[in-house]
């Protein structure tokens, strides 16, 4: 199963090749992304979560999603499961 192949430190990229974040771990059926402290992402300073339903493939260093990065970011969640606010 793809979920067991996903490890901390792997890059998470959209179908378009745009990086969304870096895996911090797995939380239930979601990928927990590392906190962004560089201000590059609009959600600086907290974890974001992506549903495993978006995972298309996993290789040794990358999780590739089945949608472009801008689409996936619309469906990112907070720890509570609520949508991330822009």
C-alpha positions as CSV (number, residue, x, y, z in Angstrom):
1,X,0.0,0.0,0.0
2,X,1.2,3.5,-0.8
3,X,0.7,4.8,2.7
4,X,3.4,2.5,4.1
5,X,5.9,3.8,1.5
6,X,5.5,7.4,2.6
7,X,8.3,8.5,4.9
8,X,9.3,11.7,6.8
9,X,11.3,14.0,4.6
10,X,9.9,13.1,1.2
11,X,8.8,15.9,-1.1
12,X,5.1,16.1,-1.9
13,X,4.5,17.4,-5.4
14,X,1.4,18.1,-7.5
15,X,0.8,16.3,-10.8
16,X,2.3,19.4,-12.4
17,X,5.6,18.9,-10.6
18,X,5.1,21.9,-8.2
19,X,6.3,21.2,-4.7
20,X,3.5,21.4,-2.1
21,X,5.5,20.6,1.0
22,X,7.6,18.0,2.8
23,X,6.2,15.0,4.7
24,X,6.3,15.2,8.5
25,X,4.4,12.0,9.0
26,X,1.1,10.1,8.5
27,X,-1.9,11.0,10.6
28,X,-4.7,8.5,10.0
29,X,-5.6,8.7,6.3
30,X,-3.8,12.1,5.8
31,X,-0.3,13.2,5.0
32,X,1.0,15.7,7.6
33,X,3.3,18.3,6.1
34,X,6.1,19.9,7.9
35,X,5.6,23.5,9.2
36,X,6.7,26.2,6.8
37,X,8.8,28.8,8.6
38,X,10.2,30.5,5.6
39,X,7.1,32.5,4.7
40,X,7.1,30.9,1.2
41,X,3.7,29.3,1.8
42,X,0.7,31.3,2.8
43,X,0.2,29.1,5.8
44,X,3.4,29.8,7.7
45,X,4.0,28.3,11.1
46,X,1.7,25.3,11.3
47,X,1.1,21.9,9.9
48,X,-1.1,21.3,6.9
49,X,-2.7,18.0,6.0
50,X,-3.5,16.3,2.7
51,X,-5.8,13.4,2.2
52,X,-4.3,10.1,1.0
53,X,-7.0,10.2,-1.7
54,X,-4.7,12.6,-3.6
55,X,-1.7,10.3,-3.8
56,X,-1.0,9.0,-7.3
57,X,2.4,7.4,-6.8
58,X,5.3,7.1,-4.4
59,X,9.0,6.6,-5.2
60,X,12.0,6.6,-2.9
61,X,12.1,10.4,-2.4
62,X,8.8,11.8,-3.7
63,X,5.1,11.6,-3.2
64,X,3.3,12.6,-6.4
65,X,-0.3,13.7,-6.2
66,X,-3.0,13.1,-8.8
67,X,-3.9,16.8,-9.1
68,X,-2.0,20.0,-9.8
69,X,-0.6,21.8,-6.8
70,X,-3.0,24.7,-6.9
71,X,-6.0,22.4,-6.8
72,X,-4.6,20.2,-3.9
73,X,-3.9,23.4,-1.9
74,X,-7.6,24.2,-2.0
75,X,-8.3,21.0,-0.2
76,X,-5.6,21.2,2.5
77,X,-6.8,20.7,6.0
78,X,-5.9,21.8,9.5
79,X,-5.2,19.2,12.2
80,X,-8.9,19.4,13.2
81,X,-10.0,18.4,9.6
82,X,-11.3,21.9,8.8
83,X,-10.1,23.5,5.6
84,X,-7.0,25.7,5.7
85,X,-8.1,29.3,5.4
86,X,-6.3,31.5,2.9
